[in-house]
Amino acid sequence: MMNYVTLNNGIKMPQEGFGVFQVPDAEVCKNSVLDAIASGYRLIDTAASYGNEEAVGAAIKESGVAREELFITTKLWVQDASYEAAKKAIQTSLDKLGLAYIDLYLLHQPMGDYFGAYRAMEEAYKEGKLKAIGVANFYPEVLANFCETVEIIPAVNQVELHPFFQQTKALELMAEYGVKPEAWGPFAEGRNGIFTHPVLTKIGEKYGKSAAQVALRWNVERGVTVIPKSTHKDRMEQNIDVWDFSLTENDMKEIEALDLGHSEIVNHYDPAFVKMLHSYKIHE
Ligand SMILES: NC(=O)c1ccc[n+]([C@@H]2O[C@H](COP(=O)([O-])OP(=O)(O)OC[C@H]3O[C@@H](n4cnc5c(N)ncnc54)[C@H](OP(=O)(O)O)[C@@H]3O)[C@@H](O)[C@H]2O)c1
């Protein structure tokens, strides 16, 4: 049985969802989301910058699942990180998704005038257009400053979290502020041979589970929400089948030892990466 986490405003969020990053083709995206919903996923994670909000919206409509059963997340891109641009971007996302409200709306990156953008998010939250608001890629020093400044504490911080980048200290800070952690790249986007990793595979064998399932379960047991991506239905089904087993303390310790302590996917401390994100335009 899928677990739900309660956000700091009382809203319940499924602890597992389906991510659609790098699924730009509208037909593939729509079919993937339909397959995911049929497989039992109720949380869908998209972003304005993924270019597939319309396809996600089409799948939501076609799925026949009641709106209130679904939990839709999208994100504000860097280009729209200012008060005025964010007001417009929120409406654009609502229109593209074809929804009257978004369950969770995140600042995608701590870049641009993200304080201004967040004020627009706070307003839309108060108007009921956004049921919860949060952030992504906020490392501890950024998150602490943000929480000390804003009126509404973010409900969620979506950051890279997987066995090779565990961010244990960052999770402690999120807990201190009542911000729920959500894992992007829960499979490290396939890096470090995660799907055949000997430690994860060996642990999984005890429970009849794959390395992928062990990686997800490990995050779940740390209280983290996971949003694995796949365009293959058999993998979607495998990835959501993590609610009927649990890991021992010893399993958790063995996985703890895999932490590299840094990301091998992105580097938010590298000015070139920051510039690259600023130069990525999603509209005129
Ligand atoms: N906030 C942010 O900045 C941010 C950044 C990155 C991602 N995200 C979100 O997080 C979601 C997940 O992260 P991600 O998509 O980057 O990477 P991920 O979920 O860690 O990995 C996805 C990769 O794993 C493969 N895969 C999935 N399940 C598998 C299985 N059971 N066995 C073998 N291979 C499997 C997929 O291949 P196939 O698709 O071919 O099956 C795909 O290549 C994204 O979709 C997005 O919604 C957010």
PDBQT file of the ligand as one rigid body, heavy atoms in Angstrom, charges set to zero:
ROOT
HETATM    1  N1  LIG A 301      14.117  19.384  -9.782  1.00  0.00    +0.000 N 
HETATM    2  C1  LIG A 301      15.092  19.053 -10.598  1.00  0.00    +0.000 C 
HETATM    3  O1  LIG A 301      16.021  19.836 -10.847  1.00  0.00    +0.000 OA
HETATM    4  C2  LIG A 301      15.066  17.715 -11.245  1.00  0.00    +0.000 A 
HETATM    5  C3  LIG A 301      16.219  17.229 -11.907  1.00  0.00    +0.000 A 
HETATM    6  C4  LIG A 301      16.162  15.954 -12.491  1.00  0.00    +0.000 A 
HETATM    7  C5  LIG A 301      15.014  15.206 -12.392  1.00  0.00    +0.000 A 
HETATM    8  N2  LIG A 301      13.894  15.697 -11.750  1.00  0.00    +0.000 N 
HETATM    9  C6  LIG A 301      12.643  14.891 -11.624  1.00  0.00    +0.000 C 
HETATM   10  O2  LIG A 301      12.971  13.620 -11.083  1.00  0.00    +0.000 OA
HETATM   11  C7  LIG A 301      12.512  12.588 -11.966  1.00  0.00    +0.000 C 
HETATM   12  C8  LIG A 301      13.409  11.370 -11.900  1.00  0.00    +0.000 C 
HETATM   13  O3  LIG A 301      14.745  11.685 -12.208  1.00  0.00    +0.000 OA
HETATM   14  P1  LIG A 301      15.425  11.361 -13.608  1.00  0.00    +0.000 P 
HETATM   15  O4  LIG A 301      14.374  11.120 -14.618  1.00  0.00    +0.000 OA
HETATM   16  O5  LIG A 301      16.389  12.433 -13.899  1.00  0.00    +0.000 OA
HETATM   17  O6  LIG A 301      16.277  10.045 -13.368  1.00  0.00    +0.000 OA
HETATM   18  P2  LIG A 301      16.033   8.626 -12.627  1.00  0.00    +0.000 P 
HETATM   19  O7  LIG A 301      14.596   8.428 -12.303  1.00  0.00    +0.000 OA
HETATM   20  O8  LIG A 301      17.047   8.533 -11.543  1.00  0.00    +0.000 OA
HETATM   21  O9  LIG A 301      16.489   7.590 -13.764  1.00  0.00    +0.000 OA
HETATM   22  C9  LIG A 301      15.788   7.446 -14.951  1.00  0.00    +0.000 C 
HETATM   23  C10 LIG A 301      16.541   6.425 -15.811  1.00  0.00    +0.000 C 
HETATM   24  O10 LIG A 301      16.477   5.135 -15.238  1.00  0.00    +0.000 OA
HETATM   25  C11 LIG A 301      15.936   4.197 -16.185  1.00  0.00    +0.000 C 
HETATM   26  N3  LIG A 301      15.111   3.243 -15.406  1.00  0.00    +0.000 N 
HETATM   27  C12 LIG A 301      14.002   3.537 -14.681  1.00  0.00    +0.000 A 
HETATM   28  N4  LIG A 301      13.571   2.462 -14.003  1.00  0.00    +0.000 NA
HETATM   29  C13 LIG A 301      14.406   1.450 -14.306  1.00  0.00    +0.000 A 
HETATM   30  C14 LIG A 301      14.473   0.086 -13.896  1.00  0.00    +0.000 A 
HETATM   31  N5  LIG A 301      13.591  -0.422 -13.029  1.00  0.00    +0.000 N 
HETATM   32  N6  LIG A 301      15.476  -0.684 -14.400  1.00  0.00    +0.000 NA
HETATM   33  C15 LIG A 301      16.385  -0.162 -15.261  1.00  0.00    +0.000 A 
HETATM   34  N7  LIG A 301      16.363   1.118 -15.690  1.00  0.00    +0.000 NA
HETATM   35  C16 LIG A 301      15.380   1.929 -15.209  1.00  0.00    +0.000 A 
HETATM   36  C17 LIG A 301      15.140   5.026 -17.151  1.00  0.00    +0.000 C 
HETATM   37  O11 LIG A 301      15.109   4.400 -18.421  1.00  0.00    +0.000 OA
HETATM   38  P3  LIG A 301      13.776   4.235 -19.327  1.00  0.00    +0.000 P 
HETATM   39  O12 LIG A 301      12.990   5.517 -19.244  1.00  0.00    +0.000 OA
HETATM   40  O13 LIG A 301      14.321   3.973 -20.688  1.00  0.00    +0.000 OA
HETATM   41  O14 LIG A 301      13.036   3.063 -18.758  1.00  0.00    +0.000 OA
HETATM   42  C18 LIG A 301      15.966   6.316 -17.211  1.00  0.00    +0.000 C 
HETATM   43  O15 LIG A 301      17.056   6.167 -18.091  1.00  0.00    +0.000 OA
HETATM   44  C19 LIG A 301      12.521  13.304 -13.327  1.00  0.00    +0.000 C 
HETATM   45  O16 LIG A 301      11.790  12.609 -14.303  1.00  0.00    +0.000 OA
HETATM   46  C20 LIG A 301      11.958  14.637 -12.965  1.00  0.00    +0.000 C 
HETATM   47  O17 LIG A 301      10.559  14.580 -12.820  1.00  0.00    +0.000 OA
HETATM   48  C21 LIG A 301      13.925  16.939 -11.179  1.00  0.00    +0.000 A 
ENDROOT
TORSDOF 0
